[in-house]
Amino acid sequence: MTGGIPRPSTADHLHTLRVEAARLASIGAEHLTLPLPHIEAWTVHSVIGHTGWVYRWAELLMDSSVDSPPRWSSVPEPPAGPDVLQWFAAAAADLVPKLEAADPAALVTTFTGPQSPTWWIRRLAHETAMHRWDVEAAFTTPEPIAAAQARDGIDEVLEIFVPARMQFDVLSGAGETVHLHGTDVEGAEWGLTLQPDHVAWRHEHAKADVAARGRVSDLLLLLWGRIPPSRLEIHGDSSLLDRWQLSATF
């Protein structure tokens, strides 16, 4: 339990993965050419194809030795046109049972080094929920990411993506502080301190140079650059949030 909220269990993440993958697979072919309003040059087809590619990549890593991981080029590119929907559905149908049956004591390759298969279960649940939101945003008002899942997604960003992928030449700080306050889940608060080469953080309620308040789903979408700071209640120096979004190339 962190910040008064239990993290989703592995079973919870598997459930999210199954449900959100089914929602992606059910997207109508008529939507595939629609552009995403928040990711330049991407369409619904791009998202479906990308997520299916990630599923195949994760499955390949699950089947490979951590001492000799495969090349990215080992995974085929997604097909053009409506065939991408079946291609995606087949990838999900192959991957999910493999994740369900995986030995949590085993080690598999990830971009953070060898980890338990539960690392991929969590990562793919978040990947799929975010991309389901992406495609819905192309043609309707997207349903928020479930609050408990989104809360864990913020932790995942701070635990995994900031150390591994953040561009600190843009974000580099000298002690500036950011406070994130989720208004729909008790205890969903994060205090961030921007340092020259890392972001220190913890669950806390504290004053900061800028505070962003809103639904936990919207806070997660903010961190991933899906929505602008103006979609939340902002107090203080909003330029810090603009810098975050410029640096978040993940």
C-alpha positions in Angstrom: 0.0 0.0 0.0 1.3 3.4 -1.0 -0.2 6.8 -0.1 -3.1 5.1 1.6 -4.1 3.2 -1.6 -3.4 -0.4 -2.3 -1.7 -1.0 -5.6 -3.5 -3.1 -8.1 -2.5 -6.8 -7.8 -1.1 -8.8 -10.7 -4.6 -10.3 -11.1 -6.0 -6.7 -11.3 -3.5 -5.8 -14.0 -4.3 -9.0 -16.0 -8.0 -8.1 -15.8 -7.3 -4.5 -17.0 -5.2 -5.9 -19.8 -7.9 -8.3 -21.0 -10.7 -5.7 -20.8 -8.8 -2.9 -22.4 -7.4 -5.1 -25.1 -10.9 -6.3 -26.0 -12.0 -2.7 -26.2 -9.1 -1.9 -28.6 -9.9 -4.9 -30.7 -13.6 -3.8 -31.0 -12.7 -0.4 -32.5 -14.6 -0.1 -35.8 -12.6 -0.2 -39.0 -14.3 3.1 -40.0 -12.2 4.8 -37.3 -8.8 3.6 -38.4 -7.9 6.6 -40.5 -8.9 9.2 -37.9 -6.0 11.3 -36.6 -5.2 11.5 -32.9 -5.8 15.1 -31.7 -2.9 14.9 -29.3 -0.1 12.9 -31.1 1.0 14.4 -34.3 1.0 12.1 -37.4 -0.6 9.2 -35.5 -4.0 7.7 -36.4 -6.2 5.1 -34.8 -4.5 2.6 -37.1 -1.1 3.7 -35.8 -2.1 3.0 -32.2 -3.7 -0.4 -32.9 -0.6 -1.4 -34.9 1.8 -0.1 -32.3 0.1 -1.9 -29.4 -0.1 -5.2 -31.4 3.6 -4.8 -32.1 4.4 -4.2 -28.4 2.4 -7.4 -27.5 4.5 -9.4 -30.0 7.7 -7.9 -28.7 6.8 -8.7 -25.1 5.9 -12.3 -26.1 9.2 -12.7 -27.9 11.1 -11.5 -24.9 9.1 -13.8 -22.6 10.2 -16.7 -24.9 13.9 -15.7 -25.1 16.9 -16.0 -22.8 17.8 -12.9 -20.8 21.4 -13.5 -22.0 20.5 -13.2 -25.7 17.4 -10.9 -26.2 16.1 -10.7 -29.8 16.4 -7.7 -32.0 13.6 -5.2 -32.4 13.6 -6.1 -36.1 12.5 -9.6 -35.2 8.9 -8.4 -34.8 7.1 -7.8 -38.1 5.5 -4.4 -38.8 1.7 -4.3 -38.6 -0.4 -4.7 -41.7 -2.0 -1.8 -43.5 -5.8 -1.3 -43.5 -8.5 -3.1 -41.6 -6.3 -6.3 -41.3 -4.6 -4.5 -38.4 -7.5 -5.2 -36.1 -7.3 -9.0 -36.5 -3.5 -8.8 -36.3 -3.9 -7.0 -33.0 -6.5 -9.4 -31.7 -4.3 -12.4 -32.5 -1.4 -10.8 -30.7 -3.5 -10.3 -27.6 -4.9 -13.8 -27.8 -1.4 -15.3 -27.8 0.1 -13.0 -25.2 -2.5 -12.9 -22.4 -2.6 -16.7 -21.7 1.2 -16.7 -21.7 1.3 -13.9 -19.1 -1.3 -15.7 -17.0 0.7 -18.9 -17.0 4.1 -17.3 -16.4 6.2 -18.3 -13.3 6.5 -15.1 -11.3 9.9 -16.4 -10.0 11.3 -16.5 -13.5 13.3 -13.8 -15.2 12.5 -12.2 -18.5 14.1 -9.3 -20.5 12.7 -5.8 -20.0 14.2 -2.4 -20.8 15.1 -2.1 -17.2 17.0 -5.3 -17.1 15.9 -8.8 -16.1 12.6 -8.8 -14.2 9.8 -11.0 -13.1 7.0 -11.6 -15.8 4.8 -9.5 -13.4 6.8 -6.5 -14.7 5.4 -7.0 -18.2 1.9 -7.7 -16.9 1.9 -4.3 -15.1 3.5 -2.5 -18.0 1.2 -3.9 -20.6 -1.9 -3.2 -18.6 -0.9 0.5 -18.4 0.2 0.5 -22.1 -3.2 -0.9 -23.2 -5.3 1.4 -21.0 -3.5 4.5 -22.3 -3.8 3.5 -25.9 -7.5 2.7 -25.5 -7.9 6.2 -24.3 -5.8 7.4 -27.3 -8.1 5.8 -29.9 -11.3 6.9 -28.2 -10.0 10.5 -28.2 -10.0 10.4 -32.0 -13.8 10.0 -32.3 -15.5 10.5 -28.9 -15.0 11.7 -25.4 -12.7 9.0 -24.0 -13.6 7.2 -20.8 -11.1 8.0 -18.1 -8.6 5.4 -17.1 -9.8 3.6 -14.0 -8.7 5.6 -10.9 -6.8 2.8 -9.1 -5.1 1.9 -12.4 -4.2 5.5 -13.1 -2.8 6.0 -9.6 -0.5 3.0 -10.1 0.3 4.4 -13.6 1.7 7.6 -12.1 3.9 5.6 -9.8 5.1 3.6 -12.8 6.0 6.8 -14.7 8.0 8.0 -11.7 9.6 4.6 -10.9 10.4 3.4 -14.4 10.1 5.9 -17.2 11.6 9.0 -15.6 14.9 7.4 -14.7 15.1 5.5 -18.0 13.6 7.8 -20.6 13.3 11.4 -19.4 15.3 14.1 -21.3 17.0 15.9 -18.4 18.6 18.4 -20.7 15.1 19.9 -20.9 13.8 19.1 -17.4 17.0 19.5 -15.4 16.1 21.4 -12.3 17.7 22.9 -9.2 15.1 21.9 -6.5 11.9 23.1 -8.1 8.9 21.3 -6.8 5.7 19.9 -8.3 2.7 18.6 -6.4 0.1 16.3 -8.0 -3.2 15.9 -6.1 -5.8 13.4 -7.2 -9.2 14.6 -6.2 -11.1 11.4 -6.8 -9.0 8.9 -4.8 -8.1 9.3 -1.2 -4.4 9.8 -0.6 -3.5 10.1 -4.3 -0.8 12.8 -3.9 2.8 13.0 -5.1 5.5 15.5 -4.3 8.2 15.8 -7.0 11.6 17.7 -6.7 13.4 18.4 -10.0 17.2 17.9 -9.7 19.8 18.2 -12.4 19.8 14.5 -13.3 16.8 13.0 -11.6 13.4 13.5 -10.1 13.1 12.8 -6.4 9.5 11.9 -5.4 7.3 10.5 -2.7 3.7 10.3 -1.7 3.0 13.4 0.3 0.8 16.4 0.8 3.1 19.5 0.6 3.3 23.0 -0.8 5.2 23.2 -4.1 6.2 25.7 -6.8 3.3 24.4 -8.9 0.4 22.2 -7.9 -1.9 20.3 -10.3 -5.3 19.1 -9.0 -7.7 16.8 -10.9 -8.9 13.3 -11.4 -6.1 10.8 -11.1 -6.7 9.7 -14.7 -6.1 13.3 -15.9 -2.9 13.6 -13.8 -1.6 10.5 -15.5 -2.6 11.8 -18.9 -0.8 15.1 -18.1 2.4 13.2 -17.3 2.2 11.3 -20.5 1.6 14.4 -22.5 -1.9 13.5 -23.6 -3.6 16.6 -22.2 -2.3 20.1 -21.4 -2.0 21.5 -17.9 -4.9 23.8 -18.7 -7.2 20.8 -18.4 -6.4 20.6 -14.7 -6.6 23.1 -11.8 -3.2 24.6 -11.6 -1.7 26.8 -8.9 1.8 28.3 -9.2 4.4 28.1 -11.9 2.8 26.2 -14.7 5.9 26.5 -16.9 7.3 23.6 -14.8 4.6 21.4 -16.2 5.2 22.6 -19.7 8.9 21.7 -19.3 7.8 18.2 -18.1 5.8 17.6 -21.2 8.6 18.8 -23.5 11.0 16.4 -21.8 8.7 13.4 -21.6 9.7 11.6 -24.8 8.5 8.3 -23.5 
